[in-house]
Amino acid sequence: MEHVTFSPLSRVAICGGTHGNEMSGVCMVREMQKQNADQAGSVSITTVLTNPRAVDACRRYVDTDLNRCFTDALLSTSITDSTAYELRRAQELNTQLGPKGSEKAVDILCDIHNTTANMGLCLIFYSIDWVTLHIYKYIQSKITSTPVRAIQLDIPPSEAYSLEAVGKRGFAIEVGPQPNGVVRADIFNAVKEAVDLTIEWLQRFNSGCTFEGGTVEAYTPVKIIDYPRDPTTSEITAAIHPQLQDNDFKLLKAGDPIFMSFSGKTVKHEGEELYPFFINECAYYEKKIAFHLSKKITLTLPSISVKTD
């Protein structure tokens, strides 16, 4: 592949608290603000506690899920007295860090999340972007305390619904397992290392370093699996099977157990071999998601460097 150059990446936003009970991002942003971490060499850093009302209440959200409010349609919705708090907040954040799709937007937006699933450290992004993938490759090469993976969502920019879509480039850092409302030191340290490495990579890139090409693996979602439910009441009738629990990203084969009903019966996986993640995520019960199923892909990256005049 031919070498690719990009303009300097001088403005980064580090965000936390989009979900108010995911504590790693809340603590990371507060610590960076306490340390006045607004500049690192060539990189200007904006830190944002994105959903302060939900953070104060230690809840995922107040009215509606903020991390589903950043589609073009929702960002252009007229605000009225009855508008949900998170939709108002999404438009404020779009003004501050974007606007989405504009040249005024921050160069990189990193939004920090936690999951109750055993997913290690994942970077989640929408587009196949060489800069984002090189940051992922760099983080993966440096962090040894937990597995580092990438999830690529195949969603058009106008329909991209989460906060990182506001930046020119962006990704979510999703780290777990961690219960809601709890801070685990090992999970926080993994988040801090990933944030520090992101800023380090940006400084090296802006200084003229060439990052060599190569390959990385990523997971692309293809299917959502809901819990078995009572056809009359819609209440769940089974839990994640013990053999699936905590086995995020382990290949799921036909015949493997996925649910155990409350009456003791095992439900087995049918169909093609796929990789599950977000297994038994607490916040996804309301969304009727037991886990996602994905395919693993290999992406080939070109070497990249900063564009020089």
N, C-alpha and C positions, 0 to 999 in steps of 0.2 A: 504493500500500500504506500502511496505517496505521503511524504511528510506534510503535516497540516499546521498552520499558524493561526493564532487567535490574538485579538486585542488584549491588553492587560486586564486582569481581573482584580480591580482595586477595592470594590465594595462588597462586603459580605454581611448578611444578616443571620444571627444565631437566635433562634426562637424556641421558647419553651412554654408549657402551660396551655397549649391549644386545647388539650384535655386537662381539666384542672386537677385531676387526681393522679396524673402521671408525673411522679415527683422528681425524676432525674432531670428533666428539662427545666422544671421550676427551680430546682436547687442550682443547676448549672448557670442559668441566666442570672439569678440573684447573686451568685458568687462572682460572676464576671462583672456585674454592675458594681458590686462592692469593691472589686479590684480596679475599677475604672478601666477595664480592658476594652478601650475603644480604638486602639491603633496597634498594629503589629507590623513594623517595618512599612512596606508598601501597601499594606491592607488596612482599610478603614472598616471597623467592626461596629455594627449596630446590634444591640441586644434588646430583645422585646419579650415581655411577659404577655402573651397574646390574648389570654382569656382571664383577665384579673378577677372577675366576679366568680367564675367557676373555681379558680384557684383559692379564693377566700373561703368558698363553701366546701372545698375539697371534693368537688363533684366533676364528672366528665364534662357536663355542660349545664347551663341554666335553663334555656328554652329549647335549643336544638343543637345538633352536632356542628360545632364551628368548622370542623375539618371536612365538611360536605358543602360549604357555603361559597366556594371560590370558582364556580362555573361562570362563564361569561354572562349567562342569563341571570343568575342570582346577584352578581356584582352590579348589574345594571337595573336591578329592581328598585322602584321608587320606595323611599322610606316613609312610613306613616306611623301614627301613634301606636298601632297594634303590631308593628314589625318586631320580630323576635330579636332579642338582645344580640345573639351571635351573628345574625345577618347584618345588623348595624355595625358590629365590631369587624366583620369581614370587610365591609366597605371602607372602614377607617384604616384597616391594615393595608388594603389595596392602595389607598392614597399614600400611606406612609412608605411602603416598601415597593410599590409598583409605579404606575398602574400596570396590571398584567398585560403582557404583550407589547410594552412600550420600551423605548430606549432609556427612559428615566428609571426603569426598574433596577433594583440591586443586581449585581453581577451573579452572585450566588446566594441562594436562600436555603438555609439548613434548619429544619424543624425537628425538634427532639421529642420522641415518643417512647412510651413503655408499653409492653404487652405482658399479659399474664401467661402467654404461651412460651414454650421452651425454644425460642428462636435464635438465641445468641444475639449477635449484632447484625442487623440488616440495613442496607441502604435501599430505599424505595424511590423510584423515579419514573417519570412518564416517558420521556423521549430517549432514544438511543443517541446520546450526546457524548462526543469524545472526551470533553473536559470532565464531565461527571464520572464517566467510566474510568478515566485515569486517576481521579481522586479515590474512587473505590479500589482500584488496583493497588494504589499506594497504601491505603489504610489496611487492606488485606495482607500486604507484605510485612507490615509492621506490628500488627496486633496478634499476640499469641495466647492471650488469656481466655479468649472465647472465639468460636467460629465466626467468620465474617462472610456474609453472603449478600447478594443483590436480588431485588425483585423489580422487574420491569413491567409497568402497566401499559397496555396498548390502548390508550385513550386519546382522542383528539384534543389538542390544546384548549379549544373552546369548552370542552366538557370536563377538563381536568378540574377536580373538585376540591383539592386540598391545598393548604397554604403554600407549599413549596412551588406551586404552579405560578405564583405571583412574580417570582424572580425571573431574570433572563434564563438562568439555569437554576435548578434546585433539586433537593432530595430530602427525604425524611430519614432520620436515624431512628430505627425501631429496635429497642433492646429489651430482652427479657430472659428468664421469667422474673417478674416483679409484681407483687400484689398492688392493687390500686390503693393510693393513700400511704404507701410505704416507701422508704428509701433504703435500698440495699447498697452497701459500700462497693461491692464488686461490680454491680451494674452501673453505679454512678461513675466508678473509675473507668469502665469501658467507654461510657459516653464521653467523659472528659478526654480520654486518649484520642477518640475519633475526632472530636472537635479540634483539639490541638494539632492533630496530624493534617486536618483539612486546612487550617490556617498556615501551617508549615509548608504544605504543598503549594498553596497560593503564593506565598512569599518566594519560594524557589522558582515557580513558574514565572513570576513577574521579573525576577532577577536575570532571566535568560537561560535557565536550565532546560535542556531537552529531555523529555520523558520518552523513553523508547517504547515502541509498539509491542504488541504481544496479544495474548488471549485471556479472556476472563469468562467465567461461567455466571449465568443469571437464571432466574426462575420467572416464567411468565404464566400468570393465572389463566386457567381454561374453564374452571367449573367451581361452583359453590355448592357445598353439601350442607343441608339443614339437618337438624335432629329429627328422628322419627317423632310423629305427633299423633295425638288422638284426633280422629277426623271430625269429632263433634265439638270438642272444647279447644282444640289446637294446642293443648298443653303437651310438653315433651314427655315421651314415654320411655326414653333411654338416655344413657350417659355415654360419653366417649369410652371405648373399650380400654381396659388397662394396657393391652399390648400396643395401642396406638398413642395413648397419653404420653406426652413429653417426647414423642418421636417425630417432631417437625423435621421436614426435609429428608426423611428416610423413605426410600422408594416403597410405594404401596402397590401390592400386586393383587390380582384377582384372587379372591378367597381369603385374603387377610381380614381379620376381625376389625371392625371400625366402631360398632356400638354394642353395648350390653343393655338389654331392656331391663326395666325394673322388675319384670317377672323372671329374669334370669336367662333370657334367650340372647344368642349372639347374632348380630347382623354383620354380614361380610361384604367386603368391597366387590363390586362387579364392574367389568369393563377393563379399559386399558390401564397400563401401569403409569402412575403419576406420583408426583411428590406433594405431600400435604404440608401446609403451614397454617399459622394462626389456629392451631388445634386447641379447642376448648377456651378460646379467648373470652374472658368475662364480659367485655363490652359488646360482644357480638351476639349475645343471647337475644337482645332486643331486635337485632337485625336479622334474626333467624339464620345465623351462620354457625355451623358446628366447626367447619374448617374449609379452607380453600384447597383446591387441587391444581397443580401446575406442571408444566413441562420444563425441563432443564435445557438451556441453549448455551452455545459457545459463541462469543462475540470476538472478532478480531479487530484490534485497535491499531491505528497508525501511530507513528511517533508524532509528538506535538511539541510546540514551543511558542513563546510569545512573539507576536508580530513586531518587527523592527522597521523603522522608517528608512 
